[in-house]
Amino acid sequence: MEKADTEFSFSGIGTAWSVVTDGSVLAEDARSAVLAFVDGFDKRFSRFIESSEANAFRDAGAGDYPISKEFAVLLAKADDLRKLTDGVYDPAVGGLLERAGYDATYRMKPLPNTEEFVLPAWKLVAQTLTLDGPAVFDIGGTGKGYCIDRVADIVRSFGHGHFLVDGGGDIFATTKAGDAPWRVAIEYPGKPDMAAGLVELKDQGLAVSDGFRRRWGKWHHLVHPQLKKPVERVAGAAAVASSAWDADCATSALFFAAGERYPAISESFKASYLVFQNDGMTSVSPNWKGELY
């Protein structure tokens, strides 16, 4: 990624962040507002934090539960992905991830009863969540993109018109001063020193997803909840859309869905995409405008 004159870097929601502004420096009050939002988002929605809303139903019985407006927004989008992937993407997979070892202590060792996990059934109507029993929600497949867009809103509110927000490799970028695009390299899955291509972003989001960054033993963090094992058909995915949230949702859906669902996913999120298959093939959407190497 081409860097501009000013960069504000920090850590949040388990990853590295940077806000790069082209021209004026991000003032201290703007930086404080960004940090406060990201920290608050993590505390509210991370399954690694005991008091978060994602953990609120860990011991719940069957029934209807009121949830916050923002959590409802996040779960509604996750429900869209659940439908697009025929149920393979499901945020209620948090319990399986914990049994497999990806829990708040980073145990990274599966429990003997991992194969016994039963995916909780849930549905959402407005701000009412209906469960058939205990559930742990993991919104990692959509939440980071949402958070990036909200950080972008904060940066705009402090008068910045030309900037890029990078949250762990997922990005929202406006334009540079003079209307030039931001040029961003796309990493080849599992090969951090190799670029698979290049995209130019102008008021767009970019998201990437792979099964290499959080891997332990035979497991990684992208798991099939019915088969109770990691998804291995896809090595990684990248998507460009009008927002980081839509791009993030598109990559998650592409990772979990069957290939014949890719056009519907592209249409749903108005996204262009790359999907890197583990057999060495790459699926490229007809509307992809980036360079491929």
C-alpha positions, 0 to 999 in steps of 0.5 A: 500500500502506498503511504501518505504523509500521516499515519496513525497506528494502533491495535484493536479487536485483536489486530493491527490498525492504521488510519492514513490521511492524505494531507492534514494530520489526524488530530488528537481528539480524532484519534481519541474518538477512533480509539474509543469506538474500536475499544467499545466495539470490542467490549460489546461484541467480542466473544473473547470478552465475558461481558459482551453481548456476543457472550450473553446467551452462553447459558441461555435457555430456549426462548426469546431475548431482546438485543441491542439495535446494533447487535441486531444490525450485525446479526441481520447481516450475518443472517443474509450470509447464512442464507447465501451460503445455505447455512455453512456460514453461521455466527452461532459457530462460536461454540464450535470454535471454542471446543476446537481450541480458539477460545478466550485463553487461546488454548489452541487444542481441541477438546475431546468432545469437539465432534459432539457440537450441535449448532444452535438454532436461532432466528431474528425478528427486529430486535428479538433473538429467538434461540433453542438453547445456549449460543455463543456468537462469533461475528468475526466474518462481518464485524470488522468491516462494519467497524472499519466503516464506522471508523471512516465515519469518525474520520470524516466527521473531523473534516478529513476527505482523503484517507484510508482505514486499514483494519488488519488488511481489510480497508476502506479508502476514499480517494487521495488528494487530487482524486487519485486512487489508493493502490493496494496489493493483495497478498497471495493466501499463505504467502505474505511476501507474494502479491497476487494482484493490485487494486485501485480504491476510490471510495471503496472497501477491500476485504481479504480472508484466508485460512492461514493466519489463525491456524493450529494443528489441522484447524483454522478459524473458518469452520464448517459447522455441520461437518465440524471441520475447517473449510479446505476447498478455498485457500482465500478470497478477496472482494471489493465493494462500496463499503468495507462491510459489504466487502467483508461480508462478500469474502466470508460468503465466498469462502463458505459458499459453493462456487455456483453461488458466487454470482448471487453473492457478487450481486447481493453485495455489489462486489467484485471478487477473487477466490483462490482455490486450494487446487491452484485455480482462481475464480475471478468475477467478470467485474473485477478491475484489479491487476492479477499477477 
